[in-house]
């Protein structure tokens, strides 16, 4: 049974791969973004350096300085400083600041170059050159948007490509898993998928191991069927002899009341063993497909006949019964198996009932449902049709009735289901269209 946290291998791999890609691409994106910003700042700083050199050369040569209103929005400021200030200040420095632009009459973010130079008279001057950085900010925003876009596209593309590669690569594994889901020992099934188109050594080894395990399972299953059949057959005669001797003792030997009570207990136990042995032998014959002849069988008639018998046999339960038929259910199958199918379902409904309960049988052209009261809880759907599963053990039960029903349904590809609805235990046998007549 799958747990709440179970997840397919492909999804686990994709999630882990996505997390790894997320970390790697995020680191790469941050690194690339700051590298681009450094490059942009370098370009702006180079322009400021050229502009400052032009101003310094003109100032030292006594030529006119560039006009402030030349349309570039660049600004500069020159002022003399003392030698002590010049010694304490860095020779050249770049930084970002807010600068007032006279042409726009407003303050804008700008990139500033501050440098110190001196003239022939050893007078020190402080030059501040600035250029508005709103174009740089626009460029930075554009770079950031494009990086994020490329980041998302790259992440989705890589995950998509990896998912496609994994799905293509794991197809032999999924084919084997689907085959294992449908495989049951002793039941006709398709051969183990052959990964002939796969060049992956591990998948070939896995399929070979699965085939070897299936072969061993089938061999053990056949040995088990043969053993059960042989053992049940060999036990018939000794069990009949023991039963006859106990009856002879009861009829021909003077016994005390205590001795007679013990013999009756032995006879009851022996009778149970005989029923169990017959059921095992019958189940073995079904598994070996010894009931090969088929003919149209009227299930309604069998239900009506057996229902009358079980009313008398289980009258001590005081169980009421009803039959509702909206059509005739006619199945092509072996008549003996048809009677066994109906008998075991009806017996199960009577035996595993409660005092004063009821049994309802519904029949139509497509199937049969037997509903009965009983234990106020649902039975274990995973094990209800397994051999010797009885839930709460009843004296009349061998634990093989529903296993026989399941074996018959498997032989004819009928669908057998169990549900617990509104306090009723419902067993339904539905024929498939291809098997119906």
C-alpha positions as a Python dict, from the first residue, in 0.01 Angstrom:
ca = {
    (1, 'X'): (0, 0, 0),
    (2, 'X'): (135, 339, -96),
    (3, 'X'): (221, 578, 183),
    (4, 'X'): (124, 941, 189),
    (5, 'X'): (484, 1044, 115),
    (6, 'X'): (546, 798, -172),
    (7, 'X'): (665, 963, -491),
    (8, 'X'): (775, 838, -832),
    (9, 'X'): (1147, 821, -898),
    (10, 'X'): (1124, 1063, -1189),
    (11, 'X'): (960, 1328, -972),
    (12, 'X'): (1218, 1288, -696),
    (13, 'X'): (1497, 1328, -951),
    (14, 'X'): (1332, 1632, -1111),
    (15, 'X'): (1273, 1802, -776),
    (16, 'X'): (1632, 1750, -667),
    (17, 'X'): (1759, 1857, -1008),
    (18, 'X'): (1539, 2168, -997),
    (19, 'X'): (1672, 2262, -655),
    (20, 'X'): (2032, 2212, -772),
    (21, 'X'): (1970, 2415, -1087),
    (22, 'X'): (1795, 2683, -884),
    (23, 'X'): (2100, 2723, -659),
    (24, 'X'): (2351, 2712, -945),
    (25, 'X'): (2159, 2944, -1176),
    (26, 'X'): (2081, 3186, -894),
    (27, 'X'): (2449, 3211, -809),
    (28, 'X'): (2536, 3252, -1175),
    (29, 'X'): (2266, 3518, -1220),
    (30, 'X'): (2383, 3722, -920),
    (31, 'X'): (2745, 3696, -1034),
    (32, 'X'): (2656, 3795, -1391),
    (33, 'X'): (2441, 4087, -1275),
    (34, 'X'): (2709, 4242, -1057),
    (35, 'X'): (2971, 4179, -1327),
    (36, 'X'): (2754, 4368, -1577),
    (37, 'X'): (2704, 4654, -1328),
    (38, 'X'): (3081, 4674, -1275),
    (39, 'X'): (3130, 4693, -1650),
    (40, 'X'): (2872, 4970, -1677),
    (41, 'X'): (3039, 5163, -1393),
    (42, 'X'): (3377, 5115, -1563),
    (43, 'X'): (3244, 5266, -1885),
    (44, 'X'): (3095, 5564, -1697),
    (45, 'X'): (3415, 5608, -1495),
    (46, 'X'): (3623, 5605, -1814),
    (47, 'X'): (3402, 5880, -1959),
    (48, 'X'): (3436, 6083, -1637),
    (49, 'X'): (3813, 6036, -1644),
    (50, 'X'): (3833, 6166, -2003),
    (51, 'X'): (3613, 6460, -1913),
    (52, 'X'): (3823, 6543, -1605),
    (53, 'X'): (4148, 6527, -1809),
    (54, 'X'): (4005, 6774, -2059),
    (55, 'X'): (3914, 7017, -1779),
    (56, 'X'): (4253, 6981, -1606),
    (57, 'X'): (4448, 7034, -1933),
    (58, 'X'): (4248, 7346, -2014),
    (59, 'X'): (4278, 7479, -1659),
    (60, 'X'): (4656, 7433, -1655),
    (61, 'X'): (4691, 7583, -2006),
    (62, 'X'): (4476, 7885, -1918),
    (63, 'X'): (4221, 7796, -2184),
    (64, 'X'): (3844, 7845, -2143),
    (65, 'X'): (3678, 7562, -1952),
    (66, 'X'): (3387, 7365, -2105),
    (67, 'X'): (3050, 7534, -2071),
    (68, 'X'): (2803, 7383, -1823),
    (69, 'X'): (2506, 7406, -2056),
    (70, 'X'): (2645, 7203, -2346),
    (71, 'X'): (2349, 6961, -2343),
    (72, 'X'): (2535, 6669, -2183),
    (73, 'X'): (2407, 6741, -1828),
    (74, 'X'): (2769, 6691, -1711),
    (75, 'X'): (2875, 6921, -1429),
    (76, 'X'): (3206, 7003, -1269),
    (77, 'X'): (3338, 7208, -981),
    (78, 'X'): (3694, 7338, -924),
    (79, 'X'): (3812, 7493, -603),
    (80, 'X'): (4156, 7551, -450),
    (81, 'X'): (4248, 7353, -142),
    (82, 'X'): (4539, 7364, 98),
    (83, 'X'): (4834, 7129, 79),
    (84, 'X'): (4722, 6971, 407),
    (85, 'X'): (4377, 6893, 261),
    (86, 'X'): (4539, 6757, -53),
    (87, 'X'): (4756, 6525, 158),
    (88, 'X'): (4458, 6389, 351),
    (89, 'X'): (4233, 6335, 49),
    (90, 'X'): (4269, 6048, -202),
    (91, 'X'): (4421, 6149, -534),
    (92, 'X'): (4127, 6005, -728),
    (93, 'X'): (3793, 5872, -605),
    (94, 'X'): (3470, 5750, -769),
    (95, 'X'): (3136, 5742, -592),
    (96, 'X'): (2761, 5782, -645),
    (97, 'X'): (2583, 6094, -518),
    (98, 'X'): (2285, 6323, -582),
    (99, 'X'): (2386, 6624, -795),
    (100, 'X'): (2189, 6937, -878),
    (101, 'X'): (2158, 6990, -1256),
    (102, 'X'): (2098, 7359, -1342),
    (103, 'X'): (1952, 7285, -1685),
    (104, 'X'): (1680, 7068, -1528),
    (105, 'X'): (1665, 7263, -1201),
    (106, 'X'): (1642, 6939, -1006),
    (107, 'X'): (1859, 6691, -827),
    (108, 'X'): (1943, 6367, -1006),
    (109, 'X'): (2150, 6061, -911),
    (110, 'X'): (2495, 6091, -1063),
    (111, 'X'): (2833, 5927, -1082),
    (112, 'X'): (3107, 6151, -941),
    (113, 'X'): (3482, 6158, -1001),
    (114, 'X'): (3684, 6353, -746),
    (115, 'X'): (4052, 6419, -820),
    (116, 'X'): (4330, 6656, -703),
    (117, 'X'): (4581, 6839, -924),
    (118, 'X'): (4818, 7136, -884),
    (119, 'X'): (4943, 7411, -1115),
    (120, 'X'): (5294, 7550, -1172),
    (121, 'X'): (5273, 7766, -859),
    (122, 'X'): (5212, 7452, -644),
    (123, 'X'): (4851, 7551, -577),
    (124, 'X'): (4631, 7248, -519),
    (125, 'X'): (4286, 7223, -672),
    (126, 'X'): (3998, 6984, -604),
    (127, 'X'): (3805, 6888, -918),
    (128, 'X'): (3465, 6716, -896),
    (129, 'X'): (3324, 6589, -1224),
    (130, 'X'): (2976, 6431, -1235),
    (131, 'X'): (2748, 6283, -1494),
    (132, 'X'): (2383, 6185, -1440),
    (133, 'X'): (2339, 5814, -1385),
    (134, 'X'): (1969, 5786, -1482),
    (135, 'X'): (2076, 5629, -1813),
    (136, 'X'): (2292, 5390, -1618),
    (137, 'X'): (1994, 5311, -1394),
    (138, 'X'): (1777, 5248, -1699),
    (139, 'X'): (2046, 5022, -1838),
    (140, 'X'): (2083, 4847, -1505),
    (141, 'X'): (1707, 4786, -1490),
    (142, 'X'): (1703, 4654, -1846),
    (143, 'X'): (1994, 4424, -1769),
    (144, 'X'): (1824, 4297, -1454),
    (145, 'X'): (1496, 4228, -1636),
    (146, 'X'): (1667, 4044, -1919),
    (147, 'X'): (1877, 3841, -1679),
    (148, 'X'): (1567, 3737, -1483),
    (149, 'X'): (1386, 3650, -1807),
    (150, 'X'): (1678, 3444, -1935),
    (151, 'X'): (1712, 3286, -1590),
    (152, 'X'): (1350, 3168, -1591),
    (153, 'X'): (1365, 3048, -1954),
    (154, 'X'): (1690, 2862, -1892),
    (155, 'X'): (1560, 2698, -1573),
    (156, 'X'): (1235, 2582, -1735),
    (157, 'X'): (1418, 2466, -2048),
    (158, 'X'): (1677, 2267, -1853),
    (159, 'X'): (1415, 2103, -1632),
    (160, 'X'): (1200, 2022, -1935),
    (161, 'X'): (1490, 1874, -2129),
    (162, 'X'): (1602, 1672, -1826),
    (163, 'X'): (1246, 1546, -1772),
    (164, 'X'): (1224, 1434, -2134),
    (165, 'X'): (1562, 1263, -2114),
    (166, 'X'): (1471, 1085, -1788),
    (167, 'X'): (1132, 969, -1918),
    (168, 'X'): (1290, 838, -2235),
    (169, 'X'): (1570, 668, -2043),
    (170, 'X'): (1340, 511, -1782),
    (171, 'X'): (1080, 369, -2021),
    (172, 'X'): (1208, 9, -1977),
    (173, 'X'): (1179, 47, -1599),
    (174, 'X'): (819, 175, -1618),
    (175, 'X'): (728, -101, -1863),
    (176, 'X'): (858, -359, -1615),
    (177, 'X'): (673, -194, -1324),
    (178, 'X'): (343, -195, -1517),
    (179, 'X'): (397, -560, -1599),
    (180, 'X'): (464, -644, -1232),
    (181, 'X'): (142, -464, -1131),
    (182, 'X'): (-60, -706, -1349),
    (183, 'X'): (134, -1023, -1273),
    (184, 'X'): (-15, -1295, -1052),
    (185, 'X'): (144, -1640, -1007),
    (186, 'X'): (-47, -1912, -1185),
    (187, 'X'): (-246, -1670, -1397),
    (188, 'X'): (-186, -1632, -1773),
    (189, 'X'): (9, -1311, -1829),
    (190, 'X'): (221, -1144, -2091),
    (191, 'X'): (593, -1227, -2098),
    (192, 'X'): (835, -1003, -1911),
    (193, 'X'): (903, -694, -2126),
    (194, 'X'): (1222, -731, -2326),
    (195, 'X'): (1421, -404, -2332),
    (196, 'X'): (1557, -485, -2676),
    (197, 'X'): (1565, -117, -2767),
    (198, 'X'): (1756, -29, -2451),
    (199, 'X'): (2136, -23, -2442),
    (200, 'X'): (2143, 27, -2065),
    (201, 'X'): (2310, -267, -1894),
    (202, 'X'): (2128, -219, -1563),
    (203, 'X'): (1783, -242, -1725),
    (204, 'X'): (1878, -560, -1906),
    (205, 'X'): (2004, -713, -1582),
    (206, 'X'): (1687, -602, -1400),
    (207, 'X'): (1461, -764, -1661),
    (208, 'X'): (1663, -1084, -1657),
    (209, 'X'): (1638, -1093, -1277),
    (210, 'X'): (1262, -1035, -1299),
    (211, 'X'): (1224, -1316, -1554),
    (212, 'X'): (1425, -1555, -1335),
    (213, 'X'): (1214, -1460, -1031),
    (214, 'X'): (893, -1517, -1230),
    (215, 'X'): (1015, -1856, -1349),
    (216, 'X'): (1095, -1958, -991),
    (217, 'X'): (758, -1829, -871),
    (218, 'X'): (570, -2021, -1140),
    (219, 'X'): (765, -2337, -1067),
    (220, 'X'): (694, -2311, -694),
    (221, 'X'): (329, -2236, -764),
    (222, 'X'): (297, -2545, -981),
    (223, 'X'): (470, -2755, -716),
    (224, 'X'): (236, -2615, -453),
    (225, 'X'): (-73, -2695, -661),
    (226, 'X'): (56, -3044, -730),
    (227, 'X'): (135, -3103, -364),
    (228, 'X'): (-204, -2980, -246),
    (229, 'X'): (-383, -3187, -506),
    (230, 'X'): (-184, -3501, -431),
    (231, 'X'): (-205, -3457, -54),
    (232, 'X'): (-580, -3392, -64),
    (233, 'X'): (-635, -3692, -288),
    (234, 'X'): (-426, -3922, -69),
    (235, 'X'): (-602, -3802, 247),
    (236, 'X'): (-948, -3891, 120),
    (237, 'X'): (-924, -4264, 192),
    (238, 'X'): (-768, -4240, 543),
    (239, 'X'): (-1021, -3975, 642),
    (240, 'X'): (-1310, -4189, 517),
    (241, 'X'): (-1173, -4492, 707),
    (242, 'X'): (-1140, -4291, 1029),
    (243, 'X'): (-1491, -4155, 991),
    (244, 'X'): (-1635, -4505, 933),
    (245, 'X'): (-1454, -4647, 1236),
    (246, 'X'): (-1586, -4371, 1460),
    (247, 'X'): (-1939, -4439, 1331),
    (248, 'X'): (-1885, -4813, 1394),
    (249, 'X'): (-1775, -4742, 1751),
    (250, 'X'): (-2079, -4525, 1808),
    (251, 'X'): (-2316, -4791, 1668),
    (252, 'X'): (-2164, -5117, 1795),
    (253, 'X'): (-1976, -5045, 2116),
    (254, 'X'): (-2126, -4991, 2462),
    (255, 'X'): (-1998, -4647, 2560),
    (256, 'X'): (-2034, -4423, 2858),
    (257, 'X'): (-2190, -4084, 2808),
    (258, 'X'): (-1848, -3917, 2842),
    (259, 'X'): (-1690, -4151, 2586),
    (260, 'X'): (-1975, -4093, 2343),
    (261, 'X'): (-1936, -3716, 2385),
    (262, 'X'): (-1566, -3737, 2304),
    (263, 'X'): (-1633, -3951, 1997),
    (264, 'X'): (-1891, -3702, 1875),
    (265, 'X'): (-1632, -3424, 1915),
    (266, 'X'): (-1380, -3631, 1720),
    (267, 'X'): (-1639, -3693, 1448),
    (268, 'X'): (-1712, -3318, 1423),
    (269, 'X'): (-1343, -3241, 1395),
    (270, 'X'): (-1299, -3514, 1137),
    (271, 'X'): (-1599, -3385, 942),
    (272, 'X'): (-1439, -3039, 934),
    (273, 'X'): (-1111, -3189, 808),
    (274, 'X'): (-1300, -3380, 539),
    (275, 'X'): (-1473, -3060, 424),
    (276, 'X'): (-1143, -2877, 426),
    (277, 'X'): (-974, -3154, 228),
    (278, 'X'): (-1253, -3158, -30),
    (279, 'X'): (-1232, -2781, -67),
    (280, 'X'): (-855, -2795, -117),
    (281, 'X'): (-889, -3073, -372),
    (282, 'X'): (-1163, -2883, -552),
    (283, 'X'): (-954, -2561, -550),
    (284, 'X'): (-656, -2754, -684),
    (285, 'X'): (-869, -2890, -970),
    (286, 'X'): (-984, -2535, -1052),
    (287, 'X'): (-626, -2407, -1052),
    (288, 'X'): (-525, -2693, -1280),
    (289, 'X'): (-818, -2607, -1512),
    (290, 'X'): (-965, -2956, -1502),
    (291, 'X'): (-1318, -2819, -1556),
    (292, 'X'): (-1286, -2755, -1928),
    (293, 'X'): (-1638, -2812, -2061),
    (294, 'X'): (-1862, -2506, -2081),
    (295, 'X'): (-2227, -2451, -2156),
    (296, 'X'): (-2490, -2181, -2098),
    (297, 'X'): (-2585, -2194, -1729),
    (298, 'X'): (-2892, -2023, -1585),
    (299, 'X'): (-2762, -1866, -1262),
    (300, 'X'): (-3114, -1762, -1152),
    (301, 'X'): (-3226, -2125, -1130),
    (302, 'X'): (-2919, -2224, -931),
    (303, 'X'): (-2973, -1937, -686),
    (304, 'X'): (-3340, -2025, -632),
    (305, 'X'): (-3260, -2393, -574),
    (306, 'X'): (-2966, -2339, -339),
    (307, 'X'): (-3144, -2061, -150),
    (308, 'X'): (-3417, -2308, -48),
    (309, 'X'): (-3152, -2549, 79),
    (310, 'X'): (-2966, -2289, 284),
    (311, 'X'): (-3288, -2165, 446),
    (312, 'X'): (-3321, -2506, 608),
    (313, 'X'): (-2953, -2564, 682),
    (314, 'X'): (-2902, -2229, 854),
    (315, 'X'): (-3249, -2190, 1003),
    (316, 'X'): (-3095, -2160, 1351),
    (317, 'X'): (-2953, -1818, 1253),
    (318, 'X'): (-3310, -1687, 1199),
    (319, 'X'): (-3185, -1499, 894),
    (320, 'X'): (-3439, -1361, 646),
    (321, 'X'): (-3361, -1370, 277),
    (322, 'X'): (-3491, -1211, -40),
    (323, 'X'): (-3425, -1247, -411),
    (324, 'X'): (-3461, -958, -652),
    (325, 'X'): (-3415, -1047, -1020),
    (326, 'X'): (-3444, -781, -1289),
    (327, 'X'): (-3324, -1017, -1562),
    (328, 'X'): (-3189, -1363, -1634),
    (329, 'X'): (-2819, -1411, -1574),
    (330, 'X'): (-2692, -1674, -1816),
    (331, 'X'): (-2318, -1749, -1819),
    (332, 'X'): (-2119, -1981, -2041),
    (333, 'X'): (-1914, -2187, -1797),
    (334, 'X'): (-1881, -2526, -1635),
    (335, 'X'): (-2204, -2611, -1452),
    (336, 'X'): (-2023, -2757, -1152),
    (337, 'X'): (-1819, -2440, -1112),
    (338, 'X'): (-2133, -2229, -1152),
    (339, 'X'): (-2301, -2415, -865),
    (340, 'X'): (-1987, -2383, -653),
    (341, 'X'): (-1966, -2010, -725),
    (342, 'X'): (-2325, -1949, -614),
    (343, 'X'): (-2308, -2195, -321),
    (344, 'X'): (-1998, -2039, -170),
    (345, 'X'): (-2135, -1685, -198),
    (346, 'X'): (-2465, -1786, -36),
    (347, 'X'): (-2297, -1993, 234),
    (348, 'X'): (-2063, -1704, 312),
    (349, 'X'): (-2362, -1470, 346),
    (350, 'X'): (-2544, -1704, 587),
    (351, 'X'): (-2246, -1821, 794),
    (352, 'X'): (-2093, -1477, 845),
    (353, 'X'): (-2422, -1314, 941),
    (354, 'X'): (-2571, -1213, 1273),
    (355, 'X'): (-2870, -1347, 1460),
    (356, 'X'): (-3184, -1206, 1300),
    (357, 'X'): (-2998, -1056, 1007),
    (358, 'X'): (-3081, -1075, 639),
    (359, 'X'): (-2945, -1183, 303),
    (360, 'X'): (-3042, -1004, -20),
    (361, 'X'): (-2956, -1140, -364),
    (362, 'X'): (-2973, -912, -668),
    (363, 'X'): (-2964, -1058, -1019),
    (364, 'X'): (-2964, -897, -1361),
    (365, 'X'): (-2835, -982, -1705),
    (366, 'X'): (-2482, -862, -1624),
    (367, 'X'): (-2411, -1002, -1280),
    (368, 'X'): (-2508, -1101, -929),
    (369, 'X'): (-2472, -927, -593),
    (370, 'X'): (-2507, -1099, -256),
    (371, 'X'): (-2556, -856, 35),
    (372, 'X'): (-2577, -955, 399),
    (373, 'X'): (-2562, -812, 748),
    (374, 'X'): (-2280, -919, 977),
    (375, 'X'): (-1985, -758, 1148),
    (376, 'X'): (-2037, -378, 1174),
    (377, 'X'): (-1700, -308, 1013),
    (378, 'X'): (-1554, -353, 667),
    (379, 'X'): (-1349, -662, 590),
    (380, 'X'): (-991, -640, 471),
    (381, 'X'): (-1017, -593, 94),
    (382, 'X'): (-651, -683, 53),
    (383, 'X'): (-693, -1033, 200),
    (384, 'X'): (-1063, -1120, 179),
    (385, 'X'): (-1013, -1355, -118),
    (386, 'X'): (-698, -1521, 13),
    (387, 'X'): (-704, -1884, 119),
    (388, 'X'): (-788, -1950, 485),
    (389, 'X'): (-876, -1586, 552),
    (390, 'X'): (-1183, -1594, 775),
    (391, 'X'): (-1202, -1267, 968),
    (392, 'X'): (-1398, -1383, 1270),
    (393, 'X'): (-1383, -1763, 1248),
    (394, 'X'): (-1713, -1950, 1219),
    (395, 'X'): (-1758, -2320, 1291),
    (396, 'X'): (-1910, -2392, 949),
    (397, 'X'): (-1633, -2207, 763),
    (398, 'X'): (-1311, -2351, 622),
    (399, 'X'): (-1174, -2018, 502),
    (400, 'X'): (-1166, -2140, 141),
    (401, 'X'): (-1510, -2039, 12),
    (402, 'X'): (-1418, -1693, -116),
    (403, 'X'): (-1084, -1825, -245),
    (404, 'X'): (-1279, -2075, -456),
    (405, 'X'): (-1508, -1795, -577),
    (406, 'X'): (-1206, -1586, -673),
    (407, 'X'): (-1041, -1879, -855),
    (408, 'X'): (-1359, -1946, -1057),
    (409, 'X'): (-1394, -1578, -1146),
    (410, 'X'): (-1030, -1563, -1257),
    (411, 'X'): (-1076, -1868, -1478),
    (412, 'X'): (-1365, -1703, -1664),
    (413, 'X'): (-1244, -1342, -1635),
    (414, 'X'): (-1539, -1241, -1419),
    (415, 'X'): (-1495, -941, -1194),
    (416, 'X'): (-1541, -1013, -823),
    (417, 'X'): (-1564, -714, -586),
    (418, 'X'): (-1635, -651, -220),
    (419, 'X'): (-1790, -340, -62),
    (420, 'X'): (-1917, -244, 281),
    (421, 'X'): (-2206, -4, 225),
    (422, 'X'): (-2480, 107, 469),
    (423, 'X'): (-2403, -177, 709),
    (424, 'X'): (-2410, -441, 433),
    (425, 'X'): (-2129, -666, 312),
    (426, 'X'): (-2174, -682, -65),
    (427, 'X'): (-2005, -933, -293),
    (428, 'X'): (-2063, -875, -663),
    (429, 'X'): (-1979, -1096, -959),
    (430, 'X'): (-1988, -908, -1289),
    (431, 'X'): (-1914, -1068, -1621),
    (432, 'X'): (-1703, -891, -1881),
    (433, 'X'): (-1868, -815, -2211),
    (434, 'X'): (-1632, -1036, -2407),
    (435, 'X'): (-1716, -1334, -2181),
    (436, 'X'): (-2091, -1287, -2169),
    (437, 'X'): (-2346, -1448, -2399),
}
